[in-house]
Amino acid sequence: MATMSINSVPNELKMGREYALLGKYDIALVYYEGASDVLKKQASTADGMEKAKWQSAVDNVQEEFTYIKNIKAELNSFSAPKPKPVEAEEAPADPDVWGPPPPKQEYRAPAPRISAPRFRAAPAPARSRAAPSSRRDPPRGHSDPGRNVGGLYKGAAAEGRRDSKPRRKAALDTGLDRGGKKGGGKSKSEEKKGFDPAGWDKDLVETLERDIVSTTPNVHWDDIAGNAEAKRLLEEAVVLPLLIPDYFTGIRRPWKGVLMTGPPGTGKTLLAKAVATECGTTFFNVGSSTLTSKYRGESEKLVRLLFEMARHYAPTTIFIDEIDSICSARGGSTEHEASRRVKSELLIQMDGVDGALGDATKIVMVLAATNFPWQIDEALRRRLEKRIYIELPDSEARLTLLKINLKDVPLTEDANLETVATKMDGYSGADITNVCRDAAMMAMRRAIKGKTPAEIRGMSKSDMNQPTSMADIDEALKRVNKSVGAADIEKFKSWMEEFGSA
Protein backbone atom coordinates (compact mmCIF):
# COMPACT_ATOMS: atom_id res chain seq x y z
CA MET A 1 0.00 0.00 0.00
CA ALA A 2 2.98 2.33 0.55
CA THR A 3 3.61 2.56 -3.18
CA MET A 4 -0.05 3.15 -4.04
CA SER A 5 -0.63 6.11 -6.40
CA ILE A 6 -3.42 8.64 -5.98
CA ASN A 7 -5.08 7.37 -9.18
CA SER A 8 -5.65 3.95 -7.61
CA VAL A 9 -7.54 5.34 -4.59
CA PRO A 10 -11.05 5.02 -6.14
CA ASN A 11 -10.38 1.38 -7.06
CA GLU A 12 -9.04 0.65 -3.56
CA LEU A 13 -12.15 2.16 -2.00
CA LYS A 14 -14.35 0.15 -4.34
CA MET A 15 -12.62 -3.07 -3.29
CA GLY A 16 -12.91 -2.11 0.38
CA ARG A 17 -16.65 -1.49 0.05
CA GLU A 18 -17.20 -4.77 -1.78
CA TYR A 19 -15.39 -6.75 0.92
CA ALA A 20 -17.41 -4.89 3.59
CA LEU A 21 -20.64 -5.87 1.85
CA LEU A 22 -19.47 -9.49 1.86
CA GLY A 23 -18.78 -9.34 5.58
CA LYS A 24 -14.98 -9.58 5.21
CA TYR A 25 -14.25 -6.60 7.40
CA ASP A 26 -10.59 -7.37 8.12
CA ILE A 27 -9.73 -7.22 4.41
CA ALA A 28 -11.93 -4.16 3.89
CA LEU A 29 -10.13 -2.29 6.67
CA VAL A 30 -6.78 -2.92 4.99
CA TYR A 31 -8.00 -1.32 1.76
CA TYR A 32 -9.51 1.66 3.61
CA GLU A 33 -6.36 2.21 5.65
CA GLY A 34 -4.19 2.28 2.53
CA ALA A 35 -6.50 4.69 0.70
CA SER A 36 -6.71 6.95 3.76
CA ASP A 37 -2.91 7.16 4.06
CA VAL A 38 -2.52 8.18 0.41
CA LEU A 39 -5.24 10.85 0.72
CA LYS A 40 -3.66 12.26 3.90
CA LYS A 41 -0.30 12.60 2.14
CA GLN A 42 -2.00 14.31 -0.81
CA ALA A 43 -3.83 16.72 1.52
CA SER A 44 -0.61 17.60 3.37
CA THR A 45 1.16 18.57 0.13
CA ALA A 46 -1.73 20.56 -1.40
CA ASP A 47 -2.52 24.19 -0.64
CA GLY A 48 -5.42 26.63 -0.84
CA MET A 49 -8.73 25.35 -2.12
CA GLU A 50 -7.17 22.06 -3.25
CA LYS A 51 -6.11 21.34 0.33
CA ALA A 52 -9.69 21.83 1.55
CA LYS A 53 -11.00 19.46 -1.14
CA TRP A 54 -8.49 16.73 -0.31
CA GLN A 55 -9.16 17.13 3.42
CA SER A 56 -12.87 16.71 2.73
CA ALA A 57 -12.07 13.44 0.93
CA VAL A 58 -10.00 12.27 3.91
CA ASP A 59 -12.93 12.99 6.24
CA ASN A 60 -15.34 11.02 4.04
CA VAL A 61 -13.04 7.98 3.92
CA GLN A 62 -12.41 8.17 7.68
CA GLU A 63 -16.17 8.14 8.33
CA GLU A 64 -16.59 4.89 6.40
CA PHE A 65 -13.41 3.46 7.96
CA THR A 66 -14.65 4.21 11.49
CA TYR A 67 -18.08 2.80 10.75
CA ILE A 68 -16.70 -0.52 9.50
CA LYS A 69 -14.47 -0.77 12.59
CA ASN A 70 -17.55 -0.22 14.78
CA ILE A 71 -19.42 -2.98 12.95
CA LYS A 72 -16.49 -5.36 13.38
CA ALA A 73 -16.21 -4.53 17.09
CA GLU A 74 -19.93 -5.04 17.66
CA LEU A 75 -19.94 -8.38 15.84
CA ASN A 76 -16.98 -9.49 17.95
CA SER A 77 -18.95 -8.65 21.09
CA PHE A 78 -21.73 -10.97 19.92
CA SER A 79 -19.38 -13.92 19.40
CA ALA A 80 -20.01 -16.86 21.74
CA PRO A 81 -17.03 -18.36 23.62
CA LYS A 82 -15.49 -21.32 21.89
CA PRO A 83 -16.59 -24.67 23.37
CA LYS A 84 -13.96 -26.50 25.32
CA PRO A 85 -12.74 -29.55 23.46
CA VAL A 86 -13.92 -32.82 24.92
CA GLU A 87 -11.04 -35.04 25.76
CA ALA A 88 -11.33 -38.19 23.76
CA GLU A 89 -11.21 -41.46 25.62
CA GLU A 90 -8.33 -43.73 24.96
CA ALA A 91 -9.00 -46.05 22.07
CA PRO A 92 -9.46 -49.69 23.06
CA ALA A 93 -6.66 -52.01 22.37
CA ASP A 94 -8.82 -54.18 20.14
CA PRO A 95 -8.63 -52.69 16.60
CA ASP A 96 -11.95 -54.32 15.71
CA VAL A 97 -13.78 -52.24 18.31
CA TRP A 98 -14.83 -48.74 17.22
CA GLY A 99 -13.93 -45.78 19.36
CA PRO A 100 -16.40 -43.20 20.81
CA PRO A 101 -18.06 -40.69 18.40
CA PRO A 102 -16.36 -37.32 17.94
CA PRO A 103 -17.61 -34.43 20.13
CA LYS A 104 -20.62 -32.57 18.80
CA GLN A 105 -19.66 -29.09 17.50
CA GLU A 106 -21.91 -26.09 18.08
CA TYR A 107 -23.27 -24.57 14.89
CA ARG A 108 -22.28 -20.94 14.30
CA ALA A 109 -24.03 -18.80 11.71
CA PRO A 110 -21.87 -16.99 9.16
CA ALA A 111 -21.22 -13.27 9.57
CA PRO A 112 -24.15 -11.16 8.32
CA ARG A 113 -23.86 -9.25 5.09
CA ILE A 114 -24.10 -5.48 5.34
CA SER A 115 -25.95 -3.67 2.61
CA ALA A 116 -26.33 0.03 2.04
CA PRO A 117 -29.52 1.36 3.68
CA ARG A 118 -32.39 2.65 1.64
CA PHE A 119 -33.10 6.06 3.11
CA ARG A 120 -36.77 5.68 3.74
CA ALA A 121 -38.83 5.91 6.86
CA ALA A 122 -39.16 2.12 7.29
CA PRO A 123 -38.52 0.41 10.64
CA ALA A 124 -35.38 -1.65 10.94
CA PRO A 125 -35.58 -5.39 11.79
CA ALA A 126 -35.53 -6.30 15.46
CA ARG A 127 -32.06 -6.49 16.96
CA SER A 128 -30.69 -7.96 20.14
CA ARG A 129 -28.94 -4.71 21.00
CA ALA A 130 -29.73 -1.08 20.23
CA ALA A 131 -27.46 0.61 17.71
CA PRO A 132 -25.09 3.09 19.42
CA SER A 133 -25.97 6.71 18.72
CA SER A 134 -22.42 7.43 17.54
CA ARG A 135 -22.63 4.97 14.68
CA ARG A 136 -22.81 6.25 11.13
CA ASP A 137 -24.35 4.88 7.97
CA PRO A 138 -22.69 1.94 6.23
CA PRO A 139 -20.67 2.77 3.12
CA ARG A 140 -22.26 3.07 -0.27
CA GLY A 141 -22.91 -0.12 -2.26
CA HIS A 142 -21.95 -1.33 -5.74
CA SER A 143 -24.20 1.15 -7.47
CA ASP A 144 -22.17 4.15 -6.25
CA PRO A 145 -18.49 3.18 -5.79
CA GLY A 146 -16.05 5.98 -5.00
CA ARG A 147 -18.79 8.60 -4.87
CA ASN A 148 -17.28 10.85 -2.20
CA VAL A 149 -13.70 10.55 -3.45
CA GLY A 150 -13.90 9.90 -7.18
CA GLY A 151 -15.62 13.25 -7.77
CA LEU A 152 -12.94 15.14 -5.83
CA TYR A 153 -10.65 15.57 -8.73
CA LYS A 154 -13.38 17.57 -10.45
CA GLY A 155 -13.94 19.78 -7.41
CA ALA A 156 -17.22 18.18 -6.29
CA ALA A 157 -16.23 16.87 -2.87
CA ALA A 158 -17.85 19.60 -0.83
CA GLU A 159 -21.15 19.25 -2.72
CA GLY A 160 -21.25 15.49 -2.22
CA ARG A 161 -20.54 15.92 1.48
CA ARG A 162 -23.38 18.37 1.91
CA ASP A 163 -25.69 15.93 0.15
CA SER A 164 -24.73 12.99 2.35
CA LYS A 165 -25.21 14.62 5.76
CA PRO A 166 -29.02 14.96 5.75
CA ARG A 167 -29.36 11.45 4.31
CA ARG A 168 -27.25 9.98 7.11
CA LYS A 169 -29.34 11.82 9.70
CA ALA A 170 -32.57 10.64 8.08
CA ALA A 171 -31.33 7.05 8.14
CA LEU A 172 -30.42 7.28 11.82
CA ASP A 173 -33.73 8.94 12.73
CA THR A 174 -35.98 6.61 10.76
CA GLY A 175 -34.18 3.31 10.24
CA LEU A 176 -31.16 2.27 12.28
CA ASP A 177 -32.13 3.81 15.61
CA ARG A 178 -35.88 3.35 15.60
CA GLY A 179 -35.76 0.58 18.19
CA GLY A 180 -36.50 3.12 20.92
CA LYS A 181 -33.73 1.76 23.18
CA LYS A 182 -30.86 3.52 24.84
CA GLY A 183 -28.90 4.44 21.73
CA GLY A 184 -31.86 5.15 19.43
CA GLY A 185 -32.45 8.57 17.85
CA LYS A 186 -35.66 10.47 18.49
CA SER A 187 -38.14 11.01 15.73
CA LYS A 188 -39.01 14.53 14.61
CA SER A 189 -42.48 14.28 16.13
CA GLU A 190 -40.81 13.78 19.52
CA GLU A 191 -38.23 16.54 19.05
CA LYS A 192 -40.86 19.11 18.09
CA LYS A 193 -43.80 19.68 20.35
CA GLY A 194 -44.75 16.04 20.60
CA PHE A 195 -47.53 15.78 18.01
CA ASP A 196 -49.18 12.43 18.66
CA PRO A 197 -49.51 10.51 15.37
CA ALA A 198 -51.99 8.06 16.90
CA GLY A 199 -54.79 7.39 14.46
CA TRP A 200 -52.76 8.79 11.55
CA ASP A 201 -50.34 7.27 9.11
CA LYS A 202 -46.97 7.93 10.73
CA ASP A 203 -45.29 8.36 7.36
CA LEU A 204 -47.70 11.17 6.49
CA VAL A 205 -46.99 12.91 9.80
CA GLU A 206 -43.24 12.68 9.30
CA THR A 207 -43.55 13.94 5.73
CA LEU A 208 -45.49 17.03 6.79
CA GLU A 209 -43.14 17.81 9.68
CA ARG A 210 -40.02 17.33 7.56
CA ASP A 211 -41.13 19.14 4.43
CA ILE A 212 -43.51 21.83 5.68
CA VAL A 213 -42.82 22.94 9.25
CA SER A 214 -40.38 25.83 9.34
CA THR A 215 -39.87 27.96 12.45
CA THR A 216 -38.64 31.56 12.31
CA PRO A 217 -38.22 32.18 8.56
CA ASN A 218 -36.06 35.20 9.60
CA VAL A 219 -37.70 37.75 7.30
CA HIS A 220 -38.66 41.06 8.95
CA TRP A 221 -40.81 43.98 7.89
CA ASP A 222 -37.69 46.09 7.24
CA ASP A 223 -36.48 43.54 4.70
CA ILE A 224 -39.49 44.31 2.48
CA ALA A 225 -39.60 47.61 0.64
CA GLY A 226 -42.93 49.40 0.24
CA ASN A 227 -46.29 47.65 0.76
CA ALA A 228 -46.96 49.81 3.83
CA GLU A 229 -50.73 49.29 3.67
CA ALA A 230 -50.37 45.51 3.26
CA LYS A 231 -48.00 45.38 6.25
CA ARG A 232 -50.48 47.33 8.36
CA LEU A 233 -53.36 45.04 7.46
CA LEU A 234 -51.35 41.88 8.08
CA GLU A 235 -50.12 43.20 11.42
CA GLU A 236 -53.70 43.96 12.43
CA ALA A 237 -54.95 40.56 11.27
CA VAL A 238 -52.18 38.33 12.67
CA VAL A 239 -49.68 40.06 14.97
CA LEU A 240 -51.93 42.21 17.16
CA PRO A 241 -54.23 39.31 18.23
CA LEU A 242 -51.15 37.64 19.70
CA LEU A 243 -50.01 40.79 21.51
CA ILE A 244 -53.41 41.75 22.97
CA PRO A 245 -55.55 38.58 22.89
CA ASP A 246 -58.05 39.92 25.45
CA TYR A 247 -59.15 42.63 23.04
CA PHE A 248 -59.66 40.34 20.03
CA THR A 249 -62.66 38.43 21.33
CA GLY A 250 -66.30 38.24 20.34
CA ILE A 251 -67.07 40.36 17.31
CA ARG A 252 -63.39 41.46 17.25
CA ARG A 253 -62.15 37.89 16.85
CA PRO A 254 -59.10 37.50 14.54
CA TRP A 255 -59.59 36.92 10.84
CA LYS A 256 -59.52 33.25 9.91
CA GLY A 257 -58.09 33.82 6.45
CA VAL A 258 -56.23 36.47 4.46
CA LEU A 259 -55.81 36.48 0.68
CA MET A 260 -52.91 38.36 -0.91
CA THR A 261 -53.27 38.96 -4.60
CA GLY A 262 -51.34 40.98 -7.12
CA PRO A 263 -48.94 40.70 -10.05
CA PRO A 264 -46.04 38.24 -9.87
CA GLY A 265 -42.88 39.39 -8.09
CA THR A 266 -44.47 41.93 -5.75
CA GLY A 267 -43.45 40.18 -2.50
CA LYS A 268 -46.47 38.12 -1.44
CA THR A 269 -44.38 35.18 -0.24
CA LEU A 270 -41.96 37.49 1.59
CA LEU A 271 -44.86 39.15 3.39
CA ALA A 272 -46.12 35.75 4.55
CA LYS A 273 -42.69 34.88 5.94
CA ALA A 274 -42.44 38.26 7.65
CA VAL A 275 -45.78 37.59 9.35
CA ALA A 276 -44.48 34.28 10.72
CA THR A 277 -41.25 35.91 11.91
CA GLU A 278 -42.80 38.95 13.57
CA CYS A 279 -45.40 36.99 15.54
CA GLY A 280 -43.16 33.96 16.24
CA THR A 281 -45.54 31.40 14.80
CA THR A 282 -44.78 28.06 13.24
CA PHE A 283 -44.81 28.47 9.48
CA PHE A 284 -46.43 25.87 7.21
CA ASN A 285 -45.52 26.52 3.57
CA VAL A 286 -48.01 24.49 1.56
CA GLY A 287 -48.12 23.91 -2.18
CA SER A 288 -50.26 21.83 -4.46
CA SER A 289 -47.68 19.01 -4.55
CA THR A 290 -47.77 18.70 -0.76
CA LEU A 291 -51.48 17.97 -0.64
CA THR A 292 -51.62 15.74 -3.72
CA SER A 293 -51.39 11.95 -3.64
CA LYS A 294 -52.01 9.24 -6.22
CA TYR A 295 -53.90 7.12 -3.66
CA ARG A 296 -57.64 7.55 -3.38
CA GLY A 297 -58.70 9.47 -0.27
CA GLU A 298 -55.16 10.32 0.85
CA SER A 299 -55.21 13.93 -0.39
CA GLU A 300 -58.21 14.75 1.81
CA LYS A 301 -56.49 13.00 4.70
CA LEU A 302 -53.42 15.19 4.17
CA VAL A 303 -55.54 18.34 4.29
CA ARG A 304 -57.17 17.29 7.55
CA LEU A 305 -53.84 16.21 9.04
CA LEU A 306 -52.31 19.56 8.09
CA PHE A 307 -54.93 21.46 10.06
CA GLU A 308 -54.74 19.04 13.00
CA MET A 309 -50.98 19.63 13.20
CA ALA A 310 -51.50 23.37 12.81
CA ARG A 311 -53.84 23.38 15.80
CA HIS A 312 -51.31 21.38 17.78
CA TYR A 313 -48.43 23.76 16.95
CA ALA A 314 -50.60 26.90 17.34
CA PRO A 315 -50.05 29.80 17.06
CA THR A 316 -49.51 28.80 13.44
CA THR A 317 -49.41 30.42 10.03
CA ILE A 318 -50.48 28.20 7.13
CA PHE A 319 -49.30 29.81 3.92
CA ILE A 320 -50.87 28.33 0.78
CA ASP A 321 -49.01 29.65 -2.24
CA GLU A 322 -50.75 29.69 -5.63
CA ILE A 323 -54.02 28.66 -4.00
CA ASP A 324 -55.84 28.80 -7.34
CA SER A 325 -54.09 25.52 -8.27
CA ILE A 326 -55.61 23.78 -5.23
CA CYS A 327 -59.03 25.40 -4.88
CA SER A 328 -60.19 26.69 -8.23
CA ALA A 329 -63.91 27.20 -8.89
CA ARG A 330 -65.98 24.03 -8.50
CA GLY A 331 -68.51 22.71 -10.99
CA GLY A 332 -66.45 22.95 -14.16
CA SER A 333 -66.81 20.33 -16.87
CA THR A 334 -63.15 19.34 -16.56
CA GLU A 335 -63.15 19.07 -12.75
CA HIS A 336 -62.08 15.69 -11.40
CA GLU A 337 -63.93 14.01 -8.52
CA ALA A 338 -60.75 13.75 -6.42
CA SER A 339 -60.03 17.47 -6.89
CA ARG A 340 -63.54 18.33 -5.72
CA ARG A 341 -63.14 16.24 -2.54
CA VAL A 342 -59.89 18.02 -1.69
CA LYS A 343 -61.52 21.42 -2.13
CA SER A 344 -64.45 20.41 0.06
CA GLU A 345 -62.15 19.17 2.83
CA LEU A 346 -60.11 22.38 2.70
CA LEU A 347 -63.26 24.50 3.00
CA ILE A 348 -64.53 22.40 5.93
CA GLN A 349 -61.23 22.66 7.81
CA MET A 350 -60.96 26.41 7.28
CA ASP A 351 -64.43 26.93 8.70
CA GLY A 352 -63.58 24.86 11.78
CA VAL A 353 -60.24 26.44 12.64
CA ASP A 354 -61.24 29.13 15.13
CA GLY A 355 -64.17 27.27 16.68
CA ALA A 356 -62.12 24.19 17.55
CA LEU A 357 -59.46 26.03 19.50
CA GLY A 358 -61.39 27.98 22.12
CA ASP A 359 -58.28 29.93 23.13
CA ALA A 360 -57.54 33.41 21.81
CA THR A 361 -53.79 32.75 21.96
CA LYS A 362 -54.08 29.51 19.95
CA ILE A 363 -54.50 31.10 16.56
CA VAL A 364 -54.31 29.31 13.21
CA MET A 365 -54.11 31.90 10.47
CA VAL A 366 -54.49 30.86 6.83
CA LEU A 367 -52.57 33.09 4.47
CA ALA A 368 -53.12 32.52 0.77
CA ALA A 369 -51.49 34.06 -2.29
CA THR A 370 -52.49 33.95 -5.92
CA ASN A 371 -51.86 35.71 -9.21
CA PHE A 372 -55.30 34.64 -10.50
CA PRO A 373 -57.87 35.68 -7.86
CA TRP A 374 -60.71 35.44 -10.38
CA GLN A 375 -60.16 31.66 -10.62
CA ILE A 376 -60.58 30.70 -6.94
CA ASP A 377 -63.81 29.18 -5.62
CA GLU A 378 -66.39 31.63 -4.32
CA ALA A 379 -66.78 29.69 -1.05
CA LEU A 380 -63.05 29.96 -0.45
CA ARG A 381 -63.21 33.66 -1.26
CA ARG A 382 -65.80 34.05 1.49
CA ARG A 383 -63.57 32.26 4.03
CA LEU A 384 -60.58 34.44 3.14
CA GLU A 385 -62.14 37.39 4.91
CA LYS A 386 -59.36 39.88 4.22
CA ARG A 387 -58.40 40.28 0.56
CA ILE A 388 -55.35 42.50 0.09
CA TYR A 389 -53.95 43.84 -3.17
CA ILE A 390 -50.14 43.80 -3.28
CA GLU A 391 -49.43 46.41 -5.91
CA LEU A 392 -46.30 47.28 -7.85
CA PRO A 393 -43.75 49.35 -5.88
CA ASP A 394 -44.01 53.13 -6.16
CA SER A 395 -41.02 55.45 -6.66
CA GLU A 396 -40.11 55.49 -2.96
CA ALA A 397 -40.36 51.70 -2.67
CA ARG A 398 -38.25 51.25 -5.81
CA LEU A 399 -35.52 53.46 -4.32
CA THR A 400 -35.58 51.42 -1.10
CA LEU A 401 -35.34 48.20 -3.09
CA LEU A 402 -32.35 49.52 -5.02
CA LYS A 403 -30.57 50.43 -1.79
CA ILE A 404 -31.29 47.02 -0.25
CA ASN A 405 -30.06 45.10 -3.28
CA LEU A 406 -26.94 47.23 -3.87
CA LYS A 407 -25.88 47.71 -0.24
CA ASP A 408 -22.91 45.33 -0.66
CA VAL A 409 -21.98 46.51 -4.17
CA PRO A 410 -19.46 49.39 -4.53
CA LEU A 411 -20.87 52.27 -6.63
CA THR A 412 -19.18 55.10 -8.44
CA GLU A 413 -19.97 58.71 -7.60
CA ASP A 414 -22.08 59.18 -10.72
CA ALA A 415 -24.47 56.36 -9.75
CA ASN A 416 -27.69 58.19 -8.84
CA LEU A 417 -30.22 55.71 -7.48
CA GLU A 418 -33.00 58.32 -7.30
CA THR A 419 -32.76 58.79 -11.06
CA VAL A 420 -32.72 55.04 -11.59
CA ALA A 421 -35.87 54.62 -9.49
CA THR A 422 -37.79 57.07 -11.68
CA LYS A 423 -36.81 55.09 -14.80
CA MET A 424 -38.23 51.83 -13.40
CA ASP A 425 -41.92 52.72 -13.36
CA GLY A 426 -43.93 49.50 -13.83
CA TYR A 427 -41.15 47.20 -12.63
CA SER A 428 -42.02 44.64 -9.96
CA GLY A 429 -39.79 43.92 -6.97
CA ALA A 430 -38.40 40.82 -8.68
CA ASP A 431 -37.65 42.84 -11.83
CA ILE A 432 -35.72 45.43 -9.81
CA THR A 433 -33.70 42.68 -8.15
CA ASN A 434 -32.82 41.24 -11.56
CA VAL A 435 -31.66 44.67 -12.78
CA CYS A 436 -29.41 45.09 -9.74
CA ARG A 437 -27.96 41.60 -10.18
CA ASP A 438 -27.19 42.24 -13.86
CA ALA A 439 -25.63 45.64 -13.14
CA ALA A 440 -23.42 44.21 -10.37
CA MET A 441 -21.93 41.73 -12.87
CA MET A 442 -20.97 44.34 -15.47
CA ALA A 443 -17.55 45.00 -13.91
CA MET A 444 -16.75 41.27 -13.98
CA ARG A 445 -17.75 41.06 -17.65
CA ARG A 446 -15.38 43.88 -18.52
CA ALA A 447 -12.53 42.36 -16.53
CA ILE A 448 -12.66 38.91 -18.15
CA LYS A 449 -13.34 40.11 -21.70
CA GLY A 450 -10.84 38.56 -24.12
CA LYS A 451 -9.10 36.42 -21.49
CA THR A 452 -8.62 32.67 -21.59
CA PRO A 453 -10.02 30.37 -18.87
CA ALA A 454 -6.52 29.95 -17.43
CA GLU A 455 -6.07 33.72 -17.15
CA ILE A 456 -9.52 34.12 -15.60
CA ARG A 457 -8.68 31.45 -13.01
CA GLY A 458 -5.58 33.38 -11.99
CA MET A 459 -7.41 36.67 -11.47
CA SER A 460 -8.05 37.91 -7.94
CA LYS A 461 -11.43 38.98 -6.60
CA SER A 462 -10.30 42.61 -6.39
CA ASP A 463 -9.61 42.63 -10.15
CA MET A 464 -13.24 41.84 -10.87
CA ASN A 465 -14.93 43.63 -7.96
CA GLN A 466 -14.77 47.11 -9.52
CA PRO A 467 -17.37 49.79 -8.65
CA THR A 468 -20.64 49.74 -10.57
CA SER A 469 -21.29 52.91 -12.55
CA MET A 470 -24.42 54.63 -13.78
CA ALA A 471 -23.64 53.36 -17.27
CA ASP A 472 -23.68 49.78 -15.93
CA ILE A 473 -27.11 50.30 -14.40
CA ASP A 474 -28.45 51.86 -17.61
CA GLU A 475 -27.12 48.92 -19.61
CA ALA A 476 -28.82 46.50 -17.19
CA LEU A 477 -32.09 48.41 -17.62
CA LYS A 478 -31.87 47.85 -21.38
CA ARG A 479 -31.33 44.12 -20.84
CA VAL A 480 -34.10 43.55 -18.25
CA ASN A 481 -37.62 44.63 -19.17
CA LYS A 482 -40.62 44.73 -16.85
CA SER A 483 -42.65 41.52 -16.58
CA VAL A 484 -46.10 42.98 -15.80
CA GLY A 485 -48.25 44.61 -18.47
CA ALA A 486 -50.74 47.45 -18.10
CA ALA A 487 -53.66 45.17 -19.05
CA ASP A 488 -52.77 42.83 -16.17
CA ILE A 489 -52.81 45.72 -13.70
CA GLU A 490 -56.24 46.80 -14.87
CA LYS A 491 -57.57 43.25 -14.43
CA PHE A 492 -56.37 43.12 -10.81
CA LYS A 493 -57.82 46.54 -10.02
CA SER A 494 -61.18 45.56 -11.52
CA TRP A 495 -61.33 42.39 -9.39
CA MET A 496 -60.41 44.34 -6.22
CA GLU A 497 -63.13 46.91 -6.89
CA GLU A 498 -65.67 44.08 -6.97
CA PHE A 499 -64.40 41.66 -4.32
CA GLY A 500 -61.67 43.49 -2.37
CA SER A 501 -61.84 43.57 1.44
CA ALA A 502 -58.88 45.53 2.72
TAPEVEN-V734864 format. One record per helix or strand of 2 or more residues. SS is the DSSP state (hx for helix, st for strand). FROM is the first residue (numbers start at 0). TO is the last residue. If there is no record, write none. Layout:
# TAPEVEN-V734864
ss & from & to
SS & FROM & TO
SS & FROM & TO
This chain:
# TAPEVEN-V734864
ss & from & to
hx & 5 & 20
hx & 24 & 44
hx & 47 & 77
hx & 141 & 143
hx & 146 & 153
hx & 156 & 175
hx & 187 & 190
hx & 201 & 210
st & 212 & 214
hx & 220 & 222
hx & 227 & 242
hx & 249 & 251
st & 256 & 260
hx & 267 & 278
st & 281 & 285
hx & 297 & 311
st & 315 & 320
hx & 322 & 324
hx & 336 & 350
hx & 352 & 356
st & 363 & 369
hx & 372 & 374
hx & 377 & 382
st & 385 & 388
hx & 394 & 404
hx & 416 & 422
hx & 428 & 439
hx & 441 & 447
hx & 452 & 456
hx & 460 & 463
hx & 469 & 478
hx & 485 & 498
